[in-house]
Amino acid sequence: MPVPIDRGTTTAPPPHAASDRELLAFADAFGDFMRATRRARGRVADRPTGDGELTLSQYQLLDALLDADGPLTVRELALGAGIASPTATRMLTGLEQDRLVARERPRDGDQRCVLIRLTDRGRARLEAKRERVAQWRRDLFDSLTPGERRQAARLLNRLAAAVDEL
């Protein structure tokens, strides 16, 4: 059987080949971003400094209390932090032992509900962590050019919306 001779002709790639390559490039870049975020979190943000600083996970759980008009339920805190209520309850037990939060029953006497409020000590630690997180964001912002900042803000907002739609 004769062997076909390549005469330099090429066939067009299938129509989905470009989108497949773009999908792979996007998936690789997104994976790199997520891994870098986890590394940064483990390296800097989620490591207590020894002076009683909150971890990033604790900060995310309690942050809503700084701006709230009063105590919040465990469920409200868990939803805000994107974690399950049992996980929030375990975290709050440790924070209560450290006297950073206090548990209260609502005034209506509903025994099924527990409200969480910050203590003065907890408020001070949370405000300090908020300042540190704000500085981390400022450093990240400063590492980008003005054009990259605008593009990043637009893309991050779009990605957040797309993830929420899934």
C-alpha positions in Angstrom: 0.0 0.0 0.0 1.5 3.4 -1.0 2.4 5.9 1.8 0.7 9.2 1.4 3.0 12.1 0.6 2.7 15.3 2.6 2.5 18.1 0.1 2.4 20.9 2.7 -1.3 21.0 2.8 -2.9 21.5 6.2 -6.5 21.0 7.2 -8.3 23.6 9.4 -8.4 22.7 13.0 -11.8 21.7 14.3 -13.9 24.8 15.3 -13.8 24.0 19.0 -9.9 23.6 19.1 -9.3 27.3 19.8 -11.9 27.3 22.5 -10.5 24.1 24.0 -7.0 25.7 24.1 -8.5 28.8 25.7 -10.4 26.7 28.2 -7.1 24.9 29.1 -5.2 28.2 29.4 -8.0 29.6 31.6 -8.1 26.5 33.8 -4.4 26.5 34.2 -4.3 30.2 35.1 -7.2 29.9 37.5 -5.6 26.9 39.2 -2.3 28.8 39.5 -4.2 31.8 41.1 -6.1 29.5 43.5 -2.8 27.8 44.6 -1.0 31.1 45.0 -3.9 32.4 47.1 -3.8 29.3 49.3 0.0 29.6 49.7 -0.2 33.2 50.6 -3.0 32.5 53.1 -0.9 29.7 54.7 2.3 31.8 54.7 1.0 35.0 56.0 -2.7 35.5 56.7 -3.8 32.4 58.5 -0.8 32.1 60.9 -1.2 33.8 64.3 1.7 36.1 65.1 2.0 35.0 68.8 0.4 38.2 70.1 -3.0 36.7 70.0 -3.8 37.8 66.4 -6.8 36.2 64.9 -6.4 33.8 62.0 -7.9 34.7 58.7 -10.6 32.0 59.2 -11.5 33.6 62.6 -11.5 37.0 61.1 -13.8 36.0 58.2 -16.2 34.4 60.8 -16.3 37.5 63.0 -15.9 40.3 60.6 -19.7 40.9 60.2 -19.9 41.6 63.9 -17.9 44.8 63.5 -20.5 46.4 61.3 -23.6 44.8 62.8 -26.0 46.8 64.9 -25.9 44.1 67.5 -25.2 40.4 68.1 -25.7 37.9 65.3 -26.7 34.3 65.2 -24.3 31.5 64.6 -26.0 30.8 61.3 -25.6 34.4 60.1 -21.9 34.3 61.0 -21.5 30.9 59.2 -23.3 32.1 56.1 -21.1 35.3 56.0 -17.9 33.2 56.3 -19.1 30.6 53.8 -18.8 27.7 56.3 -21.2 25.2 57.8 -22.9 26.1 61.1 -21.2 23.2 63.0 -17.8 24.5 61.9 -18.7 28.0 63.1 -19.9 26.6 66.4 -16.6 24.8 67.0 -14.6 28.0 66.1 -16.8 30.1 68.3 -16.2 27.8 71.3 -12.5 28.5 71.1 -13.1 32.2 70.6 -15.4 32.2 73.6 -12.7 30.4 75.7 -10.3 33.1 74.7 -12.9 35.7 75.8 -13.2 37.3 72.4 -16.9 36.6 71.9 -19.8 35.9 74.3 -22.9 33.9 73.7 -26.3 35.3 74.6 -29.9 34.1 74.4 -32.3 36.5 72.6 -34.6 38.6 74.7 -37.7 36.8 73.5 -36.4 33.7 75.3 -36.1 31.4 72.3 -33.8 28.7 73.6 -33.1 27.4 70.1 -31.2 30.5 69.1 -27.8 31.7 70.3 -26.6 35.2 69.6 -22.9 36.0 69.4 -21.4 39.4 70.4 -17.9 40.6 70.4 -16.2 41.4 73.8 -14.1 44.5 74.0 -11.0 42.3 73.7 -12.5 40.6 70.6 -13.4 43.9 69.0 -9.8 45.2 69.5 -8.3 42.0 67.9 -10.8 42.1 65.1 -10.1 45.7 64.3 -6.3 45.0 64.3 -6.8 42.1 61.9 -9.0 44.2 59.7 -6.2 46.8 59.4 -3.7 44.0 58.6 -6.0 42.6 55.9 -6.5 46.1 54.4 -2.7 46.6 54.3 -2.3 43.2 52.5 -4.9 44.3 49.9 -3.2 47.7 49.5 0.2 45.9 48.9 -1.5 43.7 46.3 -3.2 46.7 44.7 0.1 48.6 44.6 1.8 45.7 42.8 -0.4 46.3 39.8 -0.3 49.0 37.2 -3.3 51.3 36.9 -4.5 49.5 33.8 -4.1 46.1 35.5 -6.0 47.4 38.6 -9.0 48.4 36.5 -8.9 45.1 34.5 -8.5 43.0 37.6 -11.4 44.7 39.4 -13.6 44.1 36.3 -12.6 40.5 35.9 -12.8 39.6 39.6 -16.3 41.1 39.7 -17.3 39.1 36.6 -15.7 35.9 38.0 -17.5 36.3 41.3 -20.8 36.8 39.5 -20.2 33.8 37.3 -19.3 31.6 40.3 -22.4 32.7 42.1 -24.5 31.8 39.1 -23.2 28.2 39.0 
